[in-house]
Amino acid sequence: AVAAAFNERFEEWAAAREFQEYADLAQEHFNMNRAEGLDWTPYTLRMDSSVYQTDRLVSVSATYSAYTGGAHPIPWNLGWNFDLETGSFFDVSILAEDGSAFLMEVKEELIRQANTPREGGYIPARDYWENYEDTMASWSSYAVSFDEAGMTVTFSTYELASYANGPQVFELSYDWLEPHLSQQGRLVLGLEAGEEATSG
């Protein structure tokens, strides 16, 4: 039942991609180019993913890319988090003692990181859209995943900045997260003694 619940989400996601629509558009584009004697570049749909697992958690981080004849593929970053004990996917706010406060604290940390100079003095936020703080306020609805080091929040290309800037990735360590977590949250993330983790 747990496996079925996990797989169902991905089956629903795949069904929503409208692969036949992409195939029909590709055929139409191919026929038009052939009639005009033009070259045609095949359409591509690709998803690369990695999985992190503890005794309690399965966290999937993925990049989905679609090329449909433009100047370059359009990538999306995705994340899914699944509690093996309850057999359900969950929003990360449920891991905290105070979900609303946790969402706000993470937002402030993301803003801090975005405005912290990196190598060469580069400050990412200077290239962000004017409303980037509003986007960051909804960070939990974007690509959130976990691994051995902590939590990663990824905003896909165009969500915070231009295509040239690529996806914007923020990492929060378990040391940073732990003061905000409930006991249940620590159990889910495998931070209690005896939890073993694997990744692949």
C-alpha positions, 0 to 999 in steps of 0.5 A: 500500500505504501509503495502504491501511494508513492508510485501513484503520485509519479504516475499522475505526474507523468500522465499530466505531462501530455506526452501525446501533445508534445509528439503531435507538435513535433510531427507538425513542426517536422512536416512544416520544416521538411516542406520548406527544406529546413533542418529540424531538431528533434523534441526531447523530454528528459527527467534526471533524478536522485533519491535520498532515503532513511528508514523513514524518509524518501526524498526525490530531487529531479530536473525535468527538461523539455526542448520543443524547438526554441533556442534552448531546453526549458528546465524545471526543478522538482522535489518530493518528500515521502513519509514511509511510516504514514505512506504519504507525501508531506509539506515540509512545514509539518516537520516544525514545532510551529509551521508558520514560524518555520516557513518565515525563518527559512524565507529570511535565511534564503534572503540572507543567503541571496544577499551574501557575497560569494566568490569574487564578491558576487551577490546573487540577489542583485540579478533577481526579479524585483519581487524575489522576496515574495517568491521566496515567501512561498519557498515550500511550494517550490523544489524542496528535498533532503540529503545527508547534509540537510535541506535544499530549496531550489528555484527553477530557471526564470523563477528568481532570475533570467535563464542565464542565471540558471536555477537558484539553489539554497542549502540549509544544514541539519544544524540550522534546521534542528532548533525549528523541528518538532520531535516528530520532524526529527524522527522523519528526517532521521536525526534520532539515533539509530537511523540509517540513510542511503542515497542514489 
